[in-house]
Amino acid sequence: MKKIRIDRDDDGVPSTAIREIALLKGIKHPNIVELKEVIYSREELWLVFEYMEFDLKKYMRSRGNLPLPKDKAMSFLFQILHSLIHLHQHRIFHRDLKP
């Protein structure tokens, strides 16, 4: 889940959040987390994503300083690049890529 605070002094929901929601609702790809629901209240906006038991960042932390085996690293890279290609084909450029 992602929480976005709504500043009452502004004009409501930030335009960046509206743009993100619109983009996420239109993207379907096995390597991109799916937006399931948007919950709106006067003070905050919640984006509810599909449940992911483990993400790449958590996996990397669990390994400590151990390097990834070459086949694992190539598999992860292939999945990331596949999703980026899909985004680029839909004229979306991701500026904040995280594991």
C-alpha positions in Angstrom: 0.0 0.0 0.0 1.1 3.5 -0.7 -0.2 6.5 1.3 -0.4 9.9 -0.2 -1.3 12.8 2.1 -3.6 15.4 0.8 -2.8 19.0 1.8 -6.0 20.8 2.6 -4.4 24.1 1.6 -3.8 23.0 -1.9 -6.4 22.0 -4.6 -6.9 18.5 -3.3 -5.2 15.4 -4.8 -1.7 16.2 -6.2 -1.6 16.1 -10.0 1.4 13.7 -9.8 -0.8 11.2 -7.9 -3.6 11.5 -10.4 -1.1 10.9 -13.2 0.4 7.9 -11.4 -3.0 6.4 -10.8 -4.1 6.8 -14.4 -0.9 5.2 -15.7 -1.0 2.3 -13.2 -4.6 1.5 -14.1 -3.7 1.1 -17.7 -0.6 -1.1 -17.3 -0.9 -4.9 -17.2 2.4 -6.8 -17.2 3.6 -9.9 -15.2 6.7 -8.0 -14.0 4.9 -4.8 -12.9 3.0 -4.7 -9.7 -0.8 -4.2 -10.3 -2.8 -1.4 -8.8 -5.9 -3.1 -7.3 -7.8 -0.3 -5.7 -7.7 3.4 -4.8 -9.2 4.5 -1.5 -9.8 8.2 -1.1 -10.6 10.2 2.0 -10.4 14.0 2.8 -6.9 13.7 4.3 -5.2 10.9 2.4 -5.2 8.7 -0.7 -4.3 5.1 -0.5 -3.1 3.0 -3.5 -3.6 -0.7 -2.9 -1.3 -2.9 -4.9 -1.3 -6.6 -5.4 0.4 -8.5 -2.6 4.0 -9.3 -3.2 5.4 -11.8 -0.7 9.0 -10.8 -1.5 10.5 -8.0 -3.5 14.0 -7.7 -5.0 15.2 -5.2 -2.4 14.2 -7.5 0.4 15.8 -10.4 -1.3 19.1 -8.5 -1.8 19.1 -7.5 1.9 18.5 -11.1 3.0 21.7 -12.1 1.2 23.9 -9.6 3.1 27.1 -9.1 1.1 26.9 -12.3 -0.9 27.0 -11.7 -4.6 24.1 -13.0 -6.7 24.7 -16.1 -8.7 25.2 -15.2 -12.4 22.0 -17.0 -13.5 19.9 -15.2 -10.8 21.3 -11.8 -11.7 20.6 -12.4 -15.4 17.0 -13.6 -14.7 16.3 -10.5 -12.6 17.8 -8.2 -15.2 15.8 -9.9 -17.9 12.5 -9.3 -16.0 13.4 -5.7 -15.2 14.3 -5.0 -18.9 11.1 -6.7 -20.1 9.0 -4.5 -17.9 10.8 -1.4 -19.0 10.3 -2.3 -22.7 6.6 -2.7 -22.0 6.5 0.8 -20.3 8.4 2.4 -23.1 6.1 0.9 -25.7 3.3 2.6 -23.9 5.2 5.9 -23.9 5.9 5.7 -20.2 9.4 6.5 -18.9 10.1 5.4 -15.3 12.2 7.9 -13.4 12.3 6.2 -10.0 13.2 2.5 -10.6 13.6 0.5 -7.4 14.3 -3.2 -6.9 
